[in-house]
């Protein structure tokens, strides 16, 4: 039986293939949520966006919070609850711990430039590094090359002395 490690590893590998450039924070988060949903669909699971959570909304609100993505797996396999965040939020940890206590495999997808503090088990952490540049957020491998302030031009060969 998977304790969640191989499932989280599968999602991490999937997200390594996700690339984006020049996105505002909300669009980058949406792109990652879309990628998580495609990952679940690619495995033949039923995927739900903004699925109801077992975690209550904070007062004075009534009702329950929602999950970014939930996956129902066939054959009695544990359902999966996924939250996607750039920031380290205790409320997200509490929500995922409540989901795990309710029998779901809890995965927290953190993105940004880290460091990423690991949540307590049984919540699994999956990360996707990104950095902010002038145009928006970029996955780290997609950052543009830095501009250099000077260009060296060599006009003639010079001999260096050997000592």
C-alpha positions as a Markdown table, in Angstrom:
| # | Residue | x | y | z |
|---|---|---|---|---|
| 1 | Unk | 0.0 | 0.0 | 0.0 |
| 2 | Unk | 1.2 | 3.5 | -0.8 |
| 3 | Unk | 1.8 | 5.6 | 2.2 |
| 4 | Unk | 1.6 | 8.6 | -0.1 |
| 5 | Unk | 5.3 | 8.9 | -0.9 |
| 6 | Unk | 5.1 | 7.3 | -4.4 |
| 7 | Unk | 2.0 | 9.3 | -5.2 |
| 8 | Unk | 3.6 | 12.6 | -4.1 |
| 9 | Unk | 6.7 | 11.6 | -6.1 |
| 10 | Unk | 4.6 | 11.0 | -9.2 |
| 11 | Unk | 3.1 | 14.5 | -8.8 |
| 12 | Unk | 6.5 | 16.0 | -8.3 |
| 13 | Unk | 7.8 | 14.4 | -11.5 |
| 14 | Unk | 4.7 | 15.7 | -13.4 |
| 15 | Unk | 5.2 | 19.2 | -12.1 |
| 16 | Unk | 8.9 | 19.3 | -13.1 |
| 17 | Unk | 7.6 | 19.3 | -16.7 |
| 18 | Unk | 5.5 | 22.4 | -16.0 |
| 19 | Unk | 7.0 | 25.6 | -17.3 |
| 20 | Unk | 5.8 | 29.2 | -17.2 |
| 21 | Unk | 7.1 | 32.7 | -17.7 |
| 22 | Unk | 5.9 | 36.2 | -16.9 |
| 23 | Unk | 2.8 | 35.2 | -14.9 |
| 24 | Unk | 1.3 | 37.1 | -12.1 |
| 25 | Unk | 1.0 | 35.1 | -8.9 |
| 26 | Unk | -2.7 | 34.2 | -9.3 |
| 27 | Unk | -2.1 | 33.0 | -12.9 |
| 28 | Unk | 0.9 | 30.9 | -11.8 |
| 29 | Unk | -1.1 | 29.3 | -9.1 |
| 30 | Unk | -4.0 | 28.6 | -11.5 |
| 31 | Unk | -1.4 | 27.0 | -14.0 |
| 32 | Unk | -0.2 | 24.7 | -11.2 |
| 33 | Unk | -3.7 | 23.8 | -10.2 |
| 34 | Unk | -4.5 | 23.0 | -13.8 |
| 35 | Unk | -1.4 | 20.8 | -14.0 |
| 36 | Unk | -2.4 | 18.9 | -10.8 |
| 37 | Unk | -5.8 | 18.3 | -12.3 |
| 38 | Unk | -4.3 | 17.0 | -15.6 |
| 39 | Unk | -2.0 | 14.7 | -13.5 |
| 40 | Unk | -5.0 | 13.1 | -11.8 |
| 41 | Unk | -7.0 | 12.9 | -15.1 |
| 42 | Unk | -4.0 | 11.2 | -16.8 |
| 43 | Unk | -4.2 | 8.4 | -14.3 |
| 44 | Unk | -7.9 | 7.9 | -15.0 |
| 45 | Unk | -9.1 | 9.3 | -11.7 |
| 46 | Unk | -12.1 | 11.5 | -11.1 |
| 47 | Unk | -10.9 | 15.0 | -10.5 |
| 48 | Unk | -12.7 | 17.7 | -8.7 |
| 49 | Unk | -11.6 | 21.3 | -8.5 |
| 50 | Unk | -12.7 | 23.4 | -5.5 |
| 51 | Unk | -14.0 | 20.2 | -3.8 |
| 52 | Unk | -15.6 | 20.5 | -0.4 |
| 53 | Unk | -13.2 | 20.0 | 2.5 |
| 54 | Unk | -13.9 | 18.6 | 5.9 |
| 55 | Unk | -12.2 | 21.7 | 7.4 |
| 56 | Unk | -14.6 | 24.4 | 8.6 |
| 57 | Unk | -14.4 | 28.0 | 7.4 |
| 58 | Unk | -13.1 | 30.5 | 10.0 |
| 59 | Unk | -15.7 | 32.4 | 12.1 |
| 60 | Unk | -17.9 | 34.3 | 11.4 |
| 61 | Unk | -18.3 | 32.3 | 8.2 |
| 62 | Unk | -20.3 | 29.1 | 8.1 |
| 63 | Unk | -19.7 | 26.0 | 6.1 |
| 64 | Unk | -16.5 | 24.3 | 5.0 |
| 65 | Unk | -13.4 | 25.3 | 3.2 |
| 66 | Unk | -12.6 | 24.0 | -0.3 |
| 67 | Unk | -9.7 | 22.0 | -1.7 |
| 68 | Unk | -7.8 | 23.2 | -4.8 |
| 69 | Unk | -8.0 | 19.6 | -6.3 |
| 70 | Unk | -9.4 | 16.4 | -5.0 |
| 71 | Unk | -9.0 | 13.0 | -6.8 |
| 72 | Unk | -11.2 | 9.9 | -6.3 |
| 73 | Unk | -9.3 | 6.7 | -7.2 |
| 74 | Unk | -11.0 | 3.4 | -8.1 |
| 75 | Unk | -10.7 | 0.2 | -6.2 |
| 76 | Unk | -11.0 | 1.6 | -2.7 |
| 77 | Unk | -7.7 | 3.5 | -3.0 |
| 78 | Unk | -7.4 | 6.5 | -0.7 |
| 79 | Unk | -8.9 | 9.7 | -2.2 |
| 80 | Unk | -6.3 | 12.5 | -2.6 |
| 81 | Unk | -6.6 | 16.1 | -1.3 |
| 82 | Unk | -4.3 | 18.7 | -2.8 |
| 83 | Unk | -3.7 | 22.3 | -1.8 |
| 84 | Unk | -1.5 | 24.7 | -3.9 |
| 85 | Unk | 0.1 | 27.6 | -2.2 |
| 86 | Unk | 3.1 | 30.0 | -2.7 |
| 87 | Unk | 3.1 | 31.1 | 0.9 |
| 88 | Unk | 3.6 | 29.0 | 4.1 |
| 89 | Unk | 0.1 | 29.1 | 5.7 |
| 90 | Unk | -0.7 | 27.4 | 8.9 |
| 91 | Unk | -4.4 | 27.2 | 7.9 |
| 92 | Unk | -3.4 | 25.1 | 4.8 |
| 93 | Unk | -1.5 | 22.7 | 7.1 |
| 94 | Unk | -4.4 | 22.4 | 9.4 |
| 95 | Unk | -6.8 | 21.8 | 6.5 |
| 96 | Unk | -4.6 | 19.1 | 5.1 |
| 97 | Unk | -4.1 | 17.4 | 8.5 |
| 98 | Unk | -7.9 | 17.4 | 8.8 |
| 99 | Unk | -8.2 | 15.8 | 5.4 |
| 100 | Unk | -5.6 | 13.1 | 6.3 |
| 101 | Unk | -7.5 | 12.4 | 9.6 |
| 102 | Unk | -10.6 | 11.9 | 7.4 |
| 103 | Unk | -8.8 | 9.2 | 5.4 |
| 104 | Unk | -7.5 | 11.2 | 2.5 |
| 105 | Unk | -3.9 | 11.3 | 1.2 |
| 106 | Unk | -3.0 | 14.9 | 1.8 |
| 107 | Unk | -0.5 | 16.7 | -0.6 |
| 108 | Unk | 0.6 | 20.3 | -0.3 |
| 109 | Unk | 2.1 | 21.7 | -3.5 |
| 110 | Unk | 4.3 | 24.7 | -2.6 |
| 111 | Unk | 5.7 | 26.9 | -5.3 |
| 112 | Unk | 8.0 | 29.8 | -5.3 |
| 113 | Unk | 11.6 | 30.4 | -4.4 |
| 114 | Unk | 11.6 | 28.6 | -1.0 |
| 115 | Unk | 12.9 | 27.6 | 1.3 |
| 116 | Unk | 9.9 | 25.2 | 1.8 |
| 117 | Unk | 9.4 | 24.2 | 5.4 |
| 118 | Unk | 8.1 | 20.6 | 5.4 |
| 119 | Unk | 4.7 | 20.1 | 6.9 |
| 120 | Unk | 4.1 | 17.5 | 9.6 |
| 121 | Unk | 3.4 | 14.0 | 8.4 |
| 122 | Unk | 1.1 | 12.6 | 7.1 |
| 123 | Unk | 0.9 | 15.7 | 4.9 |
| 124 | Unk | 3.2 | 15.2 | 1.9 |
| 125 | Unk | 5.1 | 18.2 | 0.4 |
| 126 | Unk | 5.6 | 18.6 | -3.4 |
| 127 | Unk | 7.5 | 21.7 | -4.6 |
| 128 | Unk | 8.0 | 23.6 | -7.8 |
| 129 | Unk | 10.6 | 26.3 | -7.8 |
| 130 | Unk | 9.9 | 29.6 | -9.3 |
| 131 | Unk | 11.3 | 33.1 | -9.1 |
| 132 | Unk | 9.9 | 36.5 | -9.5 |
| 133 | Unk | 11.4 | 38.8 | -12.2 |
| 134 | Unk | 10.2 | 42.1 | -13.5 |
| 135 | Unk | 7.6 | 40.5 | -15.8 |
| 136 | Unk | 6.2 | 38.1 | -13.3 |
| 137 | Unk | 6.8 | 34.6 | -12.0 |
| 138 | Unk | 9.0 | 32.1 | -13.9 |
| 139 | Unk | 9.8 | 28.5 | -13.3 |
| 140 | Unk | 13.4 | 28.6 | -12.4 |
| 141 | Unk | 14.6 | 26.8 | -15.5 |
| 142 | Unk | 12.8 | 29.4 | -17.7 |
| 143 | Unk | 14.4 | 32.5 | -16.3 |
| 144 | Unk | 15.9 | 34.7 | -19.0 |
| 145 | Unk | 19.7 | 35.0 | -19.1 |
| 146 | Unk | 20.9 | 38.0 | -17.1 |
| 147 | Unk | 21.8 | 41.1 | -19.1 |
| 148 | Unk | 25.4 | 42.1 | -19.0 |
| 149 | Unk | 26.3 | 45.8 | -18.6 |
| 150 | Unk | 29.4 | 45.7 | -20.7 |
| 151 | Unk | 30.4 | 43.9 | -23.8 |
| 152 | Unk | 34.1 | 43.2 | -24.3 |
| 153 | Unk | 35.4 | 43.6 | -27.8 |
| 154 | Unk | 38.8 | 42.1 | -28.6 |
| 155 | Unk | 40.5 | 44.0 | -31.5 |
| 156 | Unk | 43.9 | 42.3 | -31.6 |
| 157 | Unk | 45.6 | 39.4 | -30.1 |
| 158 | Unk | 47.7 | 40.0 | -27.1 |
| 159 | Unk | 50.6 | 37.8 | -25.9 |
| 160 | Unk | 50.6 | 36.9 | -22.3 |
| 161 | Unk | 54.0 | 36.6 | -20.6 |
| 162 | Unk | 55.0 | 33.2 | -19.4 |
| 163 | Unk | 56.7 | 33.1 | -16.1 |
